[in-house]
Amino acid sequence: MRGFITPERLGRIRHVLSLRQKDVTLVMDNIWDPHNVSAILRSCDAFGIFGVHLYYTTEKWPDLGEKSSASAKKWVERTSHSDAGEMLDGFAARGMQVIRTGFSQTAKPLHAFDFTIPTAVILSNEHRGASPELTERVEQELYIPMQGMVQSLNVSVAAAVILYEMFSQRRRAGLLDSPSLSPEELARLELEWSDR
């Protein structure tokens, strides 16, 4: 049974849901560190990502606590996958471009991609890179241009930078001016979120 919810909280829930983007997402590819996973979810919530995809085949989904950034997990939907082909086919069926992060010779800078179209970005394990079965099927690759001596960012920081670029492009294109979710989805989620 639904408990009491203040008008202010209900208004905030409605406002946040009206800005959620359901046609852009991140894929967490065997990212094992709970601090990184929690920070990624927090950034997803902050930049209006409706849901993420969890591809865990060699690592275990980390146990996330309830405090700090881990609390963002209740505001970001999560879909688990163990079959790369099935996951990627699902993205293709939804008309999504799929991009992985990396540093190959064919990788393009982050700002070269159009994030106003449906997109899934694969973030991989910092030490091993993208899973081979994803590398085989995902040709598009992005990197974040940097000017320092360090070659890469922590995966959670990279996620935040990518999400901000997505958010900025979509805001400029006016995609945040109307809800991405249908009226039916908004009504259902309003009830669900009110109990969280």
C-alpha positions as a LaTeX table, in Angstrom:
\begin{tabular}{lrrr}
\hline
Residue & $x$ (\AA) & $y$ (\AA) & $z$ (\AA) \\
\hline
Met1 & 0.00 & 0.00 & 0.00 \\
Arg2 & 1.24 & 3.43 & $-0.95$ \\
Gly3 & 2.33 & 5.58 & 1.96 \\
Phe4 & 1.90 & 9.33 & 2.34 \\
Ile5 & 3.92 & 11.46 & $-0.04$ \\
Thr6 & 4.22 & 15.22 & 0.25 \\
Pro7 & 3.12 & 17.42 & $-2.68$ \\
Glu8 & 6.71 & 18.70 & $-2.93$ \\
Arg9 & 8.16 & 15.21 & $-3.30$ \\
Leu10 & 5.49 & 14.20 & $-5.80$ \\
Gly11 & 6.22 & 17.33 & $-7.81$ \\
Arg12 & 9.93 & 16.52 & $-7.82$ \\
Ile13 & 9.27 & 12.94 & $-8.94$ \\
Arg14 & 7.06 & 14.17 & $-11.80$ \\
His15 & 9.64 & 16.74 & $-12.86$ \\
Val16 & 12.55 & 14.27 & $-12.82$ \\
Leu17 & 10.57 & 11.65 & $-14.74$ \\
Ser18 & 9.59 & 14.22 & $-17.36$ \\
Leu19 & 13.31 & 14.70 & $-18.12$ \\
Arg20 & 14.35 & 11.04 & $-18.18$ \\
Gln21 & 15.82 & 9.91 & $-21.51$ \\
Lys22 & 14.95 & 6.32 & $-22.41$ \\
Asp23 & 16.71 & 6.15 & $-25.79$ \\
Val24 & 20.26 & 6.73 & $-24.51$ \\
Thr25 & 21.95 & 4.30 & $-22.18$ \\
Leu26 & 25.22 & 2.94 & $-20.85$ \\
Val27 & 26.33 & $-0.67$ & $-20.81$ \\
Met28 & 28.53 & $-1.69$ & $-17.88$ \\
Asp29 & 30.81 & $-4.38$ & $-19.27$ \\
Asn30 & 32.15 & $-6.42$ & $-16.33$ \\
Ile31 & 32.94 & $-3.38$ & $-14.19$ \\
Trp32 & 33.63 & $-4.96$ & $-10.82$ \\
Asp33 & 34.48 & $-2.10$ & $-8.45$ \\
Pro34 & 31.38 & $-1.13$ & $-6.40$ \\
His35 & 32.59 & 2.46 & $-5.99$ \\
Asn36 & 32.87 & 2.90 & $-9.74$ \\
Val37 & 29.50 & 1.27 & $-10.37$ \\
Ser38 & 27.82 & 3.45 & $-7.73$ \\
Ala39 & 29.40 & 6.59 & $-9.16$ \\
Ile40 & 28.26 & 5.68 & $-12.68$ \\
Leu41 & 24.68 & 5.18 & $-11.48$ \\
Arg42 & 24.81 & 8.52 & $-9.68$ \\
Ser43 & 25.93 & 10.26 & $-12.89$ \\
Cys44 & 23.18 & 8.48 & $-14.84$ \\
Asp45 & 20.61 & 9.80 & $-12.40$ \\
Ala46 & 22.11 & 13.30 & $-12.52$ \\
Phe47 & 22.03 & 13.48 & $-16.33$ \\
Gly48 & 18.59 & 11.98 & $-16.81$ \\
Ile49 & 19.39 & 8.46 & $-18.02$ \\
Phe50 & 16.36 & 6.23 & $-17.53$ \\
Gly51 & 18.15 & 2.88 & $-17.45$ \\
Val52 & 21.46 & 1.08 & $-17.88$ \\
His53 & 22.43 & $-2.39$ & $-19.09$ \\
Leu54 & 24.62 & $-4.74$ & $-17.10$ \\
Tyr55 & 26.79 & $-7.14$ & $-19.10$ \\
Tyr56 & 28.49 & $-9.42$ & $-16.57$ \\
Thr57 & 30.12 & $-12.60$ & $-17.82$ \\
Thr58 & 33.57 & $-12.70$ & $-16.20$ \\
Glu59 & 32.90 & $-10.54$ & $-13.16$ \\
Lys60 & 30.14 & $-10.52$ & $-10.57$ \\
Trp61 & 27.76 & $-7.58$ & $-10.24$ \\
Pro62 & 29.15 & $-5.79$ & $-7.16$ \\
Asp63 & 27.25 & $-5.50$ & $-3.92$ \\
Leu64 & 26.26 & $-1.85$ & $-3.58$ \\
Gly65 & 25.61 & $-0.26$ & $-0.22$ \\
Glu66 & 22.65 & 1.98 & 0.56 \\
Lys67 & 24.55 & 5.15 & 1.38 \\
Ser68 & 26.01 & 7.95 & $-0.74$ \\
Ser69 & 26.03 & 7.42 & $-4.50$ \\
Ala70 & 24.76 & 3.85 & $-4.16$ \\
Ser71 & 21.34 & 5.32 & $-3.36$ \\
Ala72 & 21.10 & 6.34 & $-7.03$ \\
Lys73 & 20.51 & 2.67 & $-7.92$ \\
Lys74 & 16.84 & 2.98 & $-6.98$ \\
Trp75 & 16.33 & 5.77 & $-9.53$ \\
Val76 & 18.05 & 4.11 & $-12.51$ \\
Glu77 & 16.52 & 1.00 & $-14.07$ \\
Arg78 & 18.93 & $-1.90$ & $-14.60$ \\
Thr79 & 18.69 & $-4.67$ & $-17.19$ \\
Ser80 & 21.04 & $-7.66$ & $-16.88$ \\
His81 & 22.54 & $-9.55$ & $-19.82$ \\
Ser82 & 24.81 & $-12.55$ & $-20.19$ \\
Asp83 & 24.51 & $-12.98$ & $-23.97$ \\
Ala84 & 26.29 & $-10.32$ & $-26.06$ \\
Gly85 & 24.45 & $-11.13$ & $-29.27$ \\
Glu86 & 21.05 & $-10.96$ & $-27.64$ \\
Met87 & 21.85 & $-7.62$ & $-26.00$ \\
Leu88 & 23.25 & $-6.05$ & $-29.16$ \\
Asp89 & 20.39 & $-7.37$ & $-31.29$ \\
Gly90 & 18.00 & $-5.75$ & $-28.82$ \\
Phe91 & 19.73 & $-2.40$ & $-29.32$ \\
Ala92 & 19.60 & $-2.84$ & $-33.10$ \\
Ala93 & 15.89 & $-3.61$ & $-32.95$ \\
Arg94 & 15.40 & $-0.28$ & $-31.16$ \\
Gly95 & 17.40 & 1.56 & $-33.83$ \\
Met96 & 20.25 & 2.42 & $-31.48$ \\
Gln97 & 23.81 & 3.16 & $-32.48$ \\
Val98 & 26.22 & 1.23 & $-30.26$ \\
Ile99 & 29.63 & 2.66 & $-29.38$ \\
Arg100 & 32.37 & 1.26 & $-27.18$ \\
Thr101 & 35.13 & 3.15 & $-25.43$ \\
Gly102 & 38.74 & 2.47 & $-26.43$ \\
Phe103 & 41.97 & 3.69 & $-27.98$ \\
Ser104 & 42.32 & 1.87 & $-31.30$ \\
Gln105 & 43.53 & 3.62 & $-34.46$ \\
Thr106 & 39.93 & 3.96 & $-35.66$ \\
Ala107 & 38.55 & 5.48 & $-32.43$ \\
Lys108 & 36.97 & 8.91 & $-32.79$ \\
Pro109 & 36.81 & 11.72 & $-30.23$ \\
Leu110 & 33.71 & 11.92 & $-28.05$ \\
His111 & 32.43 & 15.14 & $-29.63$ \\
Ala112 & 32.45 & 13.54 & $-33.11$ \\
Phe113 & 29.41 & 11.42 & $-32.25$ \\
Asp114 & 25.77 & 12.45 & $-32.55$ \\
Phe115 & 24.05 & 11.67 & $-29.26$ \\
Thr116 & 20.74 & 13.17 & $-30.31$ \\
Ile117 & 19.94 & 9.81 & $-31.90$ \\
Pro118 & 19.27 & 6.65 & $-29.85$ \\
Thr119 & 22.61 & 5.47 & $-28.45$ \\
Ala120 & 24.16 & 2.85 & $-26.19$ \\
Val121 & 27.74 & 3.40 & $-25.00$ \\
Ile122 & 29.69 & 0.43 & $-23.65$ \\
Leu123 & 31.96 & 1.16 & $-20.67$ \\
Ser124 & 34.42 & $-1.63$ & $-20.01$ \\
Asn125 & 36.65 & $-3.01$ & $-17.31$ \\
Glu126 & 39.57 & $-0.58$ & $-16.90$ \\
His127 & 42.24 & $-3.29$ & $-16.91$ \\
Arg128 & 41.04 & $-5.65$ & $-19.64$ \\
Gly129 & 39.11 & $-3.32$ & $-21.91$ \\
Ala130 & 35.99 & $-4.37$ & $-23.78$ \\
Ser131 & 34.98 & $-8.03$ & $-23.74$ \\
Pro132 & 36.18 & $-9.71$ & $-26.97$ \\
Glu133 & 32.66 & $-10.69$ & $-28.02$ \\
Leu134 & 31.60 & $-7.03$ & $-27.82$ \\
Thr135 & 34.70 & $-5.80$ & $-29.65$ \\
Glu136 & 33.95 & $-8.22$ & $-32.48$ \\
Arg137 & 30.47 & $-6.85$ & $-33.05$ \\
Val138 & 30.80 & $-3.17$ & $-32.11$ \\
Glu139 & 32.95 & $-1.28$ & $-34.61$ \\
Gln140 & 32.33 & 2.29 & $-33.47$ \\
Glu141 & 34.75 & 3.37 & $-30.79$ \\
Leu142 & 35.15 & 6.63 & $-28.88$ \\
Tyr143 & 37.83 & 8.19 & $-26.77$ \\
Ile144 & 37.82 & 11.29 & $-24.57$ \\
Pro145 & 40.42 & 13.82 & $-25.77$ \\
Met146 & 42.89 & 14.73 & $-23.03$ \\
Gln147 & 45.98 & 16.90 & $-22.80$ \\
Gly148 & 47.82 & 15.50 & $-19.82$ \\
Met149 & 50.39 & 12.78 & $-19.30$ \\
Val150 & 47.80 & 10.24 & $-18.13$ \\
Gln151 & 46.29 & 8.30 & $-21.02$ \\
Ser152 & 42.89 & 7.45 & $-19.58$ \\
Leu153 & 40.31 & 8.43 & $-16.99$ \\
Asn154 & 38.81 & 6.31 & $-14.24$ \\
Val155 & 35.77 & 4.55 & $-15.73$ \\
Ser156 & 33.30 & 6.41 & $-13.52$ \\
Val157 & 34.83 & 9.77 & $-14.47$ \\
Ala158 & 34.77 & 8.78 & $-18.15$ \\
Ala159 & 31.09 & 7.88 & $-17.76$ \\
Ala160 & 30.31 & 11.31 & $-16.33$ \\
Val161 & 32.13 & 13.08 & $-19.18$ \\
Ile162 & 30.30 & 10.99 & $-21.80$ \\
Leu163 & 26.95 & 11.55 & $-20.10$ \\
Tyr164 & 27.51 & 15.29 & $-19.95$ \\
Glu165 & 28.23 & 15.36 & $-23.68$ \\
Met166 & 25.02 & 13.40 & $-24.32$ \\
Phe167 & 23.06 & 15.72 & $-22.04$ \\
Ser168 & 24.51 & 18.88 & $-23.65$ \\
Gln169 & 23.79 & 17.75 & $-27.21$ \\
Arg170 & 20.24 & 16.73 & $-26.33$ \\
Arg171 & 19.53 & 19.95 & $-24.46$ \\
Arg172 & 20.76 & 22.04 & $-27.41$ \\
Ala173 & 18.57 & 19.99 & $-29.76$ \\
Gly174 & 15.48 & 20.59 & $-27.58$ \\
Leu175 & 15.08 & 16.92 & $-26.73$ \\
Leu176 & 14.63 & 17.71 & $-23.04$ \\
Asp177 & 11.66 & 19.99 & $-23.73$ \\
Ser178 & 9.14 & 17.14 & $-23.82$ \\
Pro179 & 9.05 & 13.79 & $-22.00$ \\
Ser180 & 10.81 & 10.80 & $-23.55$ \\
Leu181 & 8.51 & 8.49 & $-21.61$ \\
Ser182 & 4.90 & 7.96 & $-22.70$ \\
Pro183 & 2.01 & 9.23 & $-20.53$ \\
Glu184 & 1.33 & 5.62 & $-19.52$ \\
Glu185 & 4.95 & 5.05 & $-18.55$ \\
Leu186 & 5.03 & 8.31 & $-16.59$ \\
Ala187 & 1.89 & 7.37 & $-14.65$ \\
Arg188 & 3.20 & 3.89 & $-13.83$ \\
Leu189 & 6.63 & 5.15 & $-12.78$ \\
Glu190 & 5.16 & 7.93 & $-10.67$ \\
Leu191 & 3.40 & 5.30 & $-8.58$ \\
Glu192 & 6.50 & 3.10 & $-8.39$ \\
Trp193 & 8.84 & 5.96 & $-7.48$ \\
Ser194 & 6.44 & 7.23 & $-4.83$ \\
Asp195 & 7.03 & 3.99 & $-2.91$ \\
Arg196 & 10.81 & 4.02 & $-3.17$ \\
\hline
\end{tabular}
